[in-house]
Amino acid sequence: MASVKFQRKEFEKHIRLTREIEEKISLFGTHLESITEDEIEIEVLPNRPDLFSLQGFIRAISAFIGKNTGLKKYSVSSSGEKMIVEKSVPKEWPFAYACIVKGIEFDNEKIREVIQMQEKLGTTLLRNRKKGGIGIYPLEKINFPVSFKGMKPDEIKFRPLEYPEAITGRQILSKHPTGREYSHLVSSLNSFPVFVDKKGIIMSMPPIINSHDVGKIDEKTRDVFVECTGTDQNALKKVLIIILTALAELGGKIYSLECHQKSGEKENFPNLTPEKKKISLENVNTLLGLSLKEKDIAKLLSKMGYEYKKGSVSVPAWRADVLHEVDIIEDIAIAYGYDKLVPVMPEISTIGEESKQSKIKNKIREALIGLGLIEISSYHLIKQDEGAYMPEESRIEVESSKTEYKFLRPSLLLPALRIMGENKDNEYPQKLFEIGPVFSKDAKAETGIREQENILIVLSPASFTEVKQVLDNCTSALSTTCTLKEEAFSYLIEGRTAALMQENEKIGYMGELHPETLRAWNIKMPMAVIELKLDAFMK
C-alpha cells in the first residue's frame, strides 16, 4: 500500500468530509488511515497510481459519489516544439517523452503535492526509478528544441537541486544526497543521460536530479516542461499522462511535443484518446453473481470514470491498471458496492482431495529427506552465459528479458551446477535434490513449448555407486523400478554413466560429472547426479 497525505482544507474545497464520505472512501477501495484538523491520510493500492495526487483522487472519488460521473476529457493543443533523443544516449536508458502544461497557479501546497506525486510514482510504477525518472521544469527557462543525450560523466557540470555549487556528473553521485541514493542506476554507464536545451544548458541528469538553475519550480512558475525517461515505454507514457492530467486539474492547459526517439520513431505526445475494451454482460453477471442489465452497467461504470456503449468500454488514458476485462468487472463490483453483495452457499458440494501427483512428489521428498538430502528451488530461467552449455537448437530465449536470466531451463542440472559452484567452499558432503519444471521445444504443443516436471538428485563428493543407492531407495519407497542402459553423455565421465529406462522408454540419466564440467562451473569436489522425469513415477 502507498500512503498519501492531503491537506484537509484543499480536499474540502471539492468534497466536504462527512461520515458518509468517509465510508465512501473506504468502499472505493482506499483505506482512510487518519483524519486531523489539518490533514487526511489515505492508503492507496499501488495498482492505482492515478490516485497518488489530490487532483487524481478528487477526480475519481467525485465520480464514485455521483458528483462528476463519466469519462473526464482533456483537450490537447500542439506546442509546435520538439524533444529529440540523440543516438549518444546510453542504451541502458534509451527512451524519453515530454510535454508542456501552461497556466498553473502554483503555491507551496500545490508544489508539495506535485513532489509527493513524483515520489510515489517513482517508487511504485517506476520501481524506485529502475524503470524511469520524472522531471518538471519552469518553461520560461528552457529554449527549444530540447535534446536528451549521453555525455561523459566528467564533462557534465551543473548545479543540482538544493546544492550550493556546480559539480560534475560523477561528483553528483558521491556528494549529493539524491545522487548517493540512486547512484547504482547509472554509475556503471560509460556515459550518463542528460537533458540539454538549444543553448547547451544542462537541465538535468535523469533519473538522478534536476538542475537548480533551470529545473526548480516555485510559486512564480506558471508554465512547465514535464519529461519522463527510462527503459519501459509504456510505463513512461502512463506516468507522464498521470502527471499532466493532475496538472490540468490544477487549471493547466496541455500542449503536445513532437517527441523523436533514438530509433527514428516520432509521435506527438501525449495522446489522451481512451482505450476501447470489450466487456461481456454474461461475464459480468457470472463473475459477480448478479443479474445486471446494460443500463445498470453503464451507470456503474460512469461512477468509476468510464464510458460504456454497446459492450465497449472507453478506458481513461491515465488508468495504468486496466489490462483485462476482469479489471473493469472489478470496478463494476466496487461501484455496485461489496457491502451489497449477498453471500450465497453454492448449490453443489465437492470433496477436496490431494492430487495423485502431489502425493507422489511428497513421497519422493520424504524418501530423499530421509536419506539426508536438502531440497532446493531454483529459477525457471538460466543466465545468458549458461545457455552456451545447451545445444543451440534447444535454446528457448525469453523475449525482451530485462535481467541476465535469458533462457528457459532445459534441465534441472544447469541451475544446480551454479548453486554448487557458488557453495564450493561450504561444508561437505553436499546432498541436494529438486523437483521442478523444465522446458523443451515441441511443434505439437499449443505454444510450441513443452513443459514437464523432473527430479534432480546431486551428491558431492560421490561416486556412481553412491548415487545409484539413492535411486534404489527412492524407487523402493514408491514400489517402482527402472533399469540402467549404457550410454555416453558429454558432460559425464564415460563408463560411469547410464541412461535410466522404464518399459523400454528413456526416462533420465545418471552418472559422475566429467572433470571438465566441474572445472567449467568452478566446482572443487567430485559430483554424481541423477535426473529423471516425474511422469515415470506417475505411471
ChimeraX attribute file (.defattr): number of C-alpha atoms within 10 A of each C-alpha:
attribute: neighborCount
match mode: 1-to-1
recipient: residues
	/A:1	12
	/A:2	18
	/A:3	16
	/A:4	19
	/A:5	18
	/A:6	22
	/A:7	18
	/A:8	18
	/A:9	15
	/A:10	15
	/A:11	17
	/A:12	11
	/A:13	8
	/A:14	12
	/A:15	16
	/A:16	13
	/A:17	15
	/A:18	9
	/A:19	8
	/A:20	10
	/A:21	14
	/A:22	14
	/A:23	12
	/A:24	18
	/A:25	18
	/A:26	14
	/A:27	18
	/A:28	18
	/A:29	14
	/A:30	20
	/A:31	19
	/A:32	18
	/A:33	13
	/A:34	11
	/A:35	16
	/A:36	9
	/A:37	8
	/A:38	10
	/A:39	14
	/A:40	18
	/A:41	17
	/A:42	22
	/A:43	19
	/A:44	20
	/A:45	16
	/A:46	18
	/A:47	15
	/A:48	19
	/A:49	25
	/A:50	27
	/A:51	27
	/A:52	30
	/A:53	26
	/A:54	24
	/A:55	24
	/A:56	22
	/A:57	21
	/A:58	18
	/A:59	22
	/A:60	21
	/A:61	23
	/A:62	18
	/A:63	21
	/A:64	24
	/A:65	18
	/A:66	14
	/A:67	12
	/A:68	17
	/A:69	22
	/A:70	22
	/A:71	19
	/A:72	16
	/A:73	12
	/A:74	12
	/A:75	10
	/A:76	16
	/A:77	12
	/A:78	15
	/A:79	15
	/A:80	12
	/A:81	17
	/A:82	18
	/A:83	25
	/A:84	24
	/A:85	24
	/A:86	18
	/A:87	15
	/A:88	15
	/A:89	20
	/A:90	19
	/A:91	14
	/A:92	13
	/A:93	23
	/A:94	23
	/A:95	24
	/A:96	28
	/A:97	27
	/A:98	29
	/A:99	26
	/A:100	27
	/A:101	23
	/A:102	19
	/A:103	16
	/A:104	20
	/A:105	16
	/A:106	20
	/A:107	13
	/A:108	9
	/A:109	13
	/A:110	21
	/A:111	15
	/A:112	13
	/A:113	20
	/A:114	19
	/A:115	14
	/A:116	18
	/A:117	23
	/A:118	20
	/A:119	17
	/A:120	20
	/A:121	27
	/A:122	20
	/A:123	18
	/A:124	18
	/A:125	21
	/A:126	21
	/A:127	13
	/A:128	16
	/A:129	22
	/A:130	18
	/A:131	21
	/A:132	28
	/A:133	27
	/A:134	27
	/A:135	25
	/A:136	22
	/A:137	25
	/A:138	21
	/A:139	20
	/A:140	12
	/A:141	15
	/A:142	19
	/A:143	14
	/A:144	15
	/A:145	16
	/A:146	22
	/A:147	23
	/A:148	30
	/A:149	23
	/A:150	25
	/A:151	19
	/A:152	15
	/A:153	22
	/A:154	13
	/A:155	12
	/A:156	22
	/A:157	19
	/A:158	23
	/A:159	23
	/A:160	28
	/A:161	18
	/A:162	12
	/A:163	15
	/A:164	9
	/A:165	11
	/A:166	16
	/A:167	17
	/A:168	16
	/A:169	26
	/A:170	19
	/A:171	16
	/A:172	25
	/A:173	21
	/A:174	13
	/A:175	12
	/A:176	18
	/A:177	12
	/A:178	15
	/A:179	23
	/A:180	14
	/A:181	12
	/A:182	17
	/A:183	18
	/A:184	12
	/A:185	19
	/A:186	22
	/A:187	15
	/A:188	9
	/A:189	16
	/A:190	11
	/A:191	21
	/A:192	26
	/A:193	29
	/A:194	25
	/A:195	26
	/A:196	23
	/A:197	17
	/A:198	12
	/A:199	11
	/A:200	11
	/A:201	18
	/A:202	22
	/A:203	28
	/A:204	27
	/A:205	29
	/A:206	24
	/A:207	26
	/A:208	26
	/A:209	23
	/A:210	25
	/A:211	23
	/A:212	20
	/A:213	20
	/A:214	22
	/A:215	23
	/A:216	18
	/A:217	18
	/A:218	13
	/A:219	13
	/A:220	11
	/A:221	18
	/A:222	17
	/A:223	21
	/A:224	26
	/A:225	21
	/A:226	19
	/A:227	24
	/A:228	23
	/A:229	27
	/A:230	23
	/A:231	20
	/A:232	17
	/A:233	16
	/A:234	9
	/A:235	18
	/A:236	24
	/A:237	22
	/A:238	20
	/A:239	25
	/A:240	25
	/A:241	23
	/A:242	23
	/A:243	26
	/A:244	25
	/A:245	24
	/A:246	24
	/A:247	25
	/A:248	19
	/A:249	17
	/A:250	16
	/A:251	15
	/A:252	20
	/A:253	20
	/A:254	24
	/A:255	22
	/A:256	21
	/A:257	24
	/A:258	21
	/A:259	25
	/A:260	21
	/A:261	19
	/A:262	19
	/A:263	11
	/A:264	11
	/A:265	9
	/A:266	15
	/A:267	13
	/A:268	20
	/A:269	20
	/A:270	25
	/A:271	13
	/A:272	15
	/A:273	12
	/A:274	18
	/A:275	13
	/A:276	13
	/A:277	16
	/A:278	15
	/A:279	18
	/A:280	14
	/A:281	16
	/A:282	12
	/A:283	13
	/A:284	22
	/A:285	14
	/A:286	11
	/A:287	12
	/A:288	15
	/A:289	13
	/A:290	13
	/A:291	11
	/A:292	13
	/A:293	12
	/A:294	13
	/A:295	12
	/A:296	13
	/A:297	20
	/A:298	19
	/A:299	19
	/A:300	24
	/A:301	28
	/A:302	22
	/A:303	27
	/A:304	25
	/A:305	24
	/A:306	22
	/A:307	22
	/A:308	24
	/A:309	12
	/A:310	12
	/A:311	13
	/A:312	14
	/A:313	20
	/A:314	19
	/A:315	21
	/A:316	19
	/A:317	19
	/A:318	24
	/A:319	20
	/A:320	20
	/A:321	14
	/A:322	19
	/A:323	11
	/A:324	11
	/A:325	15
	/A:326	14
	/A:327	11
	/A:328	22
	/A:329	21
	/A:330	15
	/A:331	20
	/A:332	23
	/A:333	19
	/A:334	20
	/A:335	21
	/A:336	18
	/A:337	14
	/A:338	14
	/A:339	9
	/A:340	9
	/A:341	12
	/A:342	9
	/A:343	7
	/A:344	7
	/A:345	7
	/A:346	7
	/A:347	5
	/A:348	5
	/A:349	7
	/A:350	6
	/A:351	4
	/A:352	6
	/A:353	6
	/A:354	7
	/A:355	8
	/A:356	10
	/A:357	13
	/A:358	10
	/A:359	12
	/A:360	15
	/A:361	16
	/A:362	12
	/A:363	15
	/A:364	21
	/A:365	19
	/A:366	14
	/A:367	19
	/A:368	22
	/A:369	15
	/A:370	11
	/A:371	13
	/A:372	11
	/A:373	20
	/A:374	16
	/A:375	15
	/A:376	13
	/A:377	12
	/A:378	15
	/A:379	13
	/A:380	17
	/A:381	20
	/A:382	20
	/A:383	18
	/A:384	13
	/A:385	11
	/A:386	16
	/A:387	21
	/A:388	10
	/A:389	12
	/A:390	14
	/A:391	9
	/A:392	9
	/A:393	8
	/A:394	14
	/A:395	19
	/A:396	19
	/A:397	16
	/A:398	12
	/A:399	8
	/A:400	7
	/A:401	10
	/A:402	10
	/A:403	8
	/A:404	11
	/A:405	19
	/A:406	21
	/A:407	21
	/A:408	21
	/A:409	26
	/A:410	23
	/A:411	22
	/A:412	26
	/A:413	18
	/A:414	19
	/A:415	19
	/A:416	21
	/A:417	19
	/A:418	18
	/A:419	16
	/A:420	24
	/A:421	18
	/A:422	13
	/A:423	15
	/A:424	17
	/A:425	11
	/A:426	9
	/A:427	7
	/A:428	12
	/A:429	11
	/A:430	19
	/A:431	21
	/A:432	21
	/A:433	23
	/A:434	21
	/A:435	22
	/A:436	19
	/A:437	20
	/A:438	19
	/A:439	21
	/A:440	18
	/A:441	16
	/A:442	12
	/A:443	10
	/A:444	9
	/A:445	10
	/A:446	8
	/A:447	9
	/A:448	10
	/A:449	13
	/A:450	15
	/A:451	13
	/A:452	14
	/A:453	15
	/A:454	20
	/A:455	22
	/A:456	24
	/A:457	25
	/A:458	25
	/A:459	25
	/A:460	21
	/A:461	16
	/A:462	20
	/A:463	17
	/A:464	21
	/A:465	13
	/A:466	13
	/A:467	21
	/A:468	17
	/A:469	10
	/A:470	18
	/A:471	18
	/A:472	13
	/A:473	16
	/A:474	20
	/A:475	15
	/A:476	12
	/A:477	14
	/A:478	14
	/A:479	9
	/A:480	14
	/A:481	15
	/A:482	20
	/A:483	13
	/A:484	16
	/A:485	14
	/A:486	12
	/A:487	14
	/A:488	16
	/A:489	17
	/A:490	10
	/A:491	16
	/A:492	23
	/A:493	18
	/A:494	16
	/A:495	13
	/A:496	19
	/A:497	24
	/A:498	22
	/A:499	22
	/A:500	22
	/A:501	18
	/A:502	16
	/A:503	10
	/A:504	10
	/A:505	11
	/A:506	17
	/A:507	20
	/A:508	21
	/A:509	23
	/A:510	26
	/A:511	27
	/A:512	27
	/A:513	24
	/A:514	18
	/A:515	17
	/A:516	14
	/A:517	16
	/A:518	19
	/A:519	12
	/A:520	11
	/A:521	18
	/A:522	16
	/A:523	22
	/A:524	16
	/A:525	20
	/A:526	15
	/A:527	25
	/A:528	26
	/A:529	26
	/A:530	25
	/A:531	23
	/A:532	23
	/A:533	21
	/A:534	22
	/A:535	13
	/A:536	18
	/A:537	19
	/A:538	13
	/A:539	7
